[in-house]
Amino acid sequence: MASLKDVQNQITGVKKTKQITKAMNMVASAKLRNAQERIERFRPYADKFYEMLGDLAAGADESVHPLLEVRDEVKTVGIMVCTSDRGLCGAFNVNIINTARKLAKQKADEGKTVKFWCIGKKARDAFRKMDYEIVRAEPDAMSKFDFTLAASVGNELIAGYVAGDLDEVHVVYGEFQSMAKQPPVSLSVLPMAAQGEEGEKAEKATGGSGDYVYEPSVEGLLAELLPRFVKVQVYRGLLDTACSEHAARMAAMDNATKACDELTNTLTLLYNKTRQAAITGDLMDIVGGVEALKG
């Protein structure tokens, strides 16, 4: 059985760990409020943008814009993966990385070359150990970012697709749905024609969308909006991941705090049993000594 001093040291260590996890929970809670406000303000714009552009792309010819062109043969696939920079948020980063890895393996098994754009330290660290080319890595970008980062990454993806270096582009990120649910999402961004077809199916299923009058022309609008669409989807992935990270860390630290309480109770019970055993042993020695003197 462990000594009283050892058990006391363990209880002290667990209590200090609890203080740390509780503080991290409070910090994540404060950061979550700001991140949640950002994604809640941006999400309606991104959804409406997606709906309107899907309506435009569905009725346009592929020759109108290079981003609408569907390649006859897909040789190279670009995947942008967005994770957090730090850990201690449960299985959040692992789920995103596994989703991206499965997508990459599926494309590689089909004989396609896969290239990665890694946003977040965890994504960079995971995929540099695998046999995939990392075109760009931003290991410390998630702590503080704005639309400039999304525009920069979006421009690289667009340039690669227009030049023919990329034939498909996917964005993998953690979608914030609630405090308890942040599932990984794989979104196909380019070619845009596929998005238009999906939007057309959804429109038929929901009874159709409203009629729009476009000026100056559909072609002119597509030339302006298609590059912006890619950047908007990249930025949405960044915002969703940032918000999901704080929610996942909050839940992880809350579970860790509860585990510390349970461990403290268990160690306290062990301490009391050990102390009782020590007292009983001392009493037995005293009684034994008294009986020896009587004899």
Backbone hydrogen bonds, N-H to C=O, Kabsch-Sander energy under -0.5 kcal/mol:
donor,donor_aa,acceptor,acceptor_aa,energy
7,V,3,S,-2.1
8,Q,4,L,-2.4
9,N,5,K,-2.3
10,Q,6,D,-2.0
11,I,7,V,-2.4
12,T,8,Q,-2.4
13,G,9,N,-2.3
14,V,10,Q,-2.4
15,K,11,I,-2.2
16,K,12,T,-2.0
17,T,13,G,-2.1
18,K,14,V,-2.3
19,Q,15,K,-1.7
20,I,16,K,-1.7
21,T,17,T,-2.7
22,K,18,K,-2.5
23,A,19,Q,-2.0
24,M,20,I,-2.6
25,N,21,T,-2.0
26,M,22,K,-1.8
27,V,23,A,-2.3
28,A,24,M,-2.5
29,S,25,N,-2.0
30,A,26,M,-2.0
31,K,27,V,-2.4
32,L,28,A,-2.3
33,R,29,S,-1.5
34,N,30,A,-1.1
35,A,31,K,-2.3
36,Q,32,L,-3.0
37,E,33,R,-1.8
38,R,34,N,-1.8
39,I,35,A,-2.2
40,E,36,Q,-2.3
41,R,37,E,-1.6
42,F,38,R,-1.9
43,R,39,I,-2.6
46,A,42,F,-2.3
47,D,43,R,-2.8
48,K,44,P,-2.3
49,F,45,Y,-2.5
50,Y,46,A,-2.4
51,E,47,D,-2.4
52,M,48,K,-2.8
53,L,49,F,-2.5
54,G,50,Y,-2.2
55,D,51,E,-1.8
56,L,52,M,-2.0
57,A,53,L,-3.2
58,A,54,G,-2.0
59,G,55,D,-0.9
59,G,56,L,-0.6
60,A,57,A,-1.0
64,V,61,D,-1.7
65,H,62,E,-0.7
68,L,65,H,-1.8
69,E,66,P,-1.1
71,R,69,E,-0.6
75,K,73,E,-0.7
77,V,113,T,-3.3
78,G,168,E,-2.9
79,I,115,K,-2.7
80,M,170,H,-2.9
81,V,79,I,-0.6
81,V,117,W,-2.5
82,C,172,V,-2.3
83,T,81,V,-0.5
83,T,119,I,-2.7
92,F,89,C,-1.4
95,N,91,A,-2.5
96,I,92,F,-1.5
97,I,93,N,-2.7
98,N,94,V,-2.6
99,T,95,N,-2.0
100,A,96,I,-2.4
101,R,97,I,-2.6
102,K,98,N,-2.5
103,L,99,T,-2.0
104,A,100,A,-2.6
105,K,101,R,-2.7
106,Q,102,K,-2.4
107,K,103,L,-2.2
108,A,104,A,-2.7
109,D,105,K,-2.6
110,E,106,Q,-0.9
111,G,108,A,-1.8
112,K,107,K,-2.1
113,T,75,K,-3.4
115,K,77,V,-2.7
116,F,133,E,-2.9
117,W,79,I,-2.5
118,C,116,F,-0.5
118,C,136,R,-2.7
119,I,81,V,-3.1
119,I,117,W,-0.6
120,G,118,C,-0.6
120,G,138,E,-2.8
121,K,139,P,-1.0
122,K,84,S,-1.9
124,R,120,G,-1.9
125,D,121,K,-2.7
126,A,122,K,-1.8
127,F,123,A,-2.4
128,R,124,R,-1.6
129,K,126,A,-0.8
130,M,127,F,-0.9
132,Y,127,F,-0.5
132,Y,130,M,-1.6
133,E,114,V,-1.0
135,V,116,F,-2.3
135,V,133,E,-0.8
136,R,116,F,-1.1
138,E,118,C,-2.8
141,A,138,E,-1.0
144,K,141,A,-0.6
149,L,146,D,-1.0
150,A,146,D,-0.9
151,A,147,F,-2.7
152,S,148,T,-2.2
153,V,149,L,-2.6
154,G,150,A,-2.8
155,N,151,A,-2.2
156,E,152,S,-1.6
157,L,153,V,-2.2
158,I,154,G,-2.6
159,A,155,N,-2.7
160,G,156,E,-2.3
161,Y,157,L,-2.0
162,V,158,I,-2.9
163,A,159,A,-2.3
164,G,160,G,-0.6
164,G,161,Y,-0.6
165,D,160,G,-1.7
166,L,160,G,-1.8
167,D,76,T,-3.0
168,E,76,T,-1.0
169,V,190,L,-2.2
170,H,78,G,-2.7
171,V,187,L,-2.9
172,V,80,M,-3.2
173,Y,185,V,-2.1
175,E,173,Y,-0.6
175,E,183,P,-2.5
177,Q,175,E,-0.8
177,Q,181,K,-2.0
178,S,181,K,-1.9
181,K,178,S,-0.5
185,V,173,Y,-3.3
187,L,171,V,-3.2
187,L,185,V,-0.6
189,V,169,V,-2.4
189,V,187,L,-0.6
190,L,169,V,-1.5
192,M,67,L,-2.4
194,A,191,P,-0.8
195,Q,191,P,-0.7
196,G,192,M,-2.1
197,E,193,A,-2.1
198,E,194,A,-2.0
199,G,195,Q,-2.5
200,E,196,G,-2.1
201,K,197,E,-2.1
202,A,198,E,-2.5
203,E,199,G,-2.1
204,K,200,E,-1.9
205,A,201,K,-2.2
206,T,202,A,-1.9
207,G,204,K,-0.7
208,G,203,E,-3.8
214,Y,212,Y,-0.5
221,L,217,S,-2.2
222,L,218,V,-2.5
223,A,219,E,-2.1
224,E,220,G,-1.1
225,L,221,L,-3.2
226,L,222,L,-2.4
228,R,224,E,-0.6
229,F,225,L,-2.4
230,V,226,L,-1.5
231,K,227,P,-1.6
232,V,228,R,-2.6
233,Q,229,F,-2.3
234,V,230,V,-2.1
235,Y,231,K,-2.6
236,R,232,V,-2.4
237,G,233,Q,-2.0
238,L,234,V,-1.9
239,L,235,Y,-2.6
240,D,236,R,-2.9
241,T,237,G,-2.2
242,A,238,L,-2.4
243,C,239,L,-2.3
244,S,240,D,-2.7
245,E,241,T,-2.5
246,H,242,A,-1.6
247,A,243,C,-1.9
248,A,244,S,-2.8
249,R,245,E,-2.6
250,M,246,H,-2.4
251,A,247,A,-2.1
252,A,248,A,-2.4
253,M,249,R,-2.9
254,D,250,M,-2.0
255,N,251,A,-2.3
256,A,252,A,-2.2
257,T,253,M,-2.3
258,K,254,D,-2.1
259,A,255,N,-2.3
260,C,256,A,-2.1
261,D,257,T,-2.0
262,E,258,K,-2.2
263,L,259,A,-2.6
264,T,260,C,-2.6
265,N,261,D,-2.2
266,T,262,E,-2.2
267,L,263,L,-2.7
268,T,264,T,-2.6
269,L,265,N,-2.2
270,L,266,T,-2.1
271,Y,267,L,-2.7
272,N,268,T,-2.5
273,K,269,L,-2.3
274,T,270,L,-2.7
275,R,271,Y,-2.9
276,Q,272,N,-2.6
277,A,273,K,-2.5
278,A,274,T,-2.2
279,I,275,R,-2.6
280,T,276,Q,-2.7
281,G,277,A,-2.3
282,D,278,A,-2.3
283,L,279,I,-2.6
284,M,280,T,-2.3
285,D,281,G,-1.9
286,I,282,D,-2.2
287,V,283,L,-3.0
288,G,284,M,-2.5
289,G,285,D,-2.5
290,V,286,I,-2.7
291,E,287,V,-2.5
292,A,288,G,-1.8
293,L,289,G,-2.0
294,K,290,V,-2.2
295,G,291,E,-1.9
